[in-house]
């Protein structure tokens, strides 16, 4: 059986956005930084 880690399984303090705020961008993986940027930009889109 394969275990897949979901974002809801990660403690809030270890979520990518919180780690960015507390530890800085140098301590995040490139994939985590891209995910933060994509989520942020998708939340700012206006679908009107």
Long-range contacts (C-beta under 8 A, 24 or more apart in sequence): none
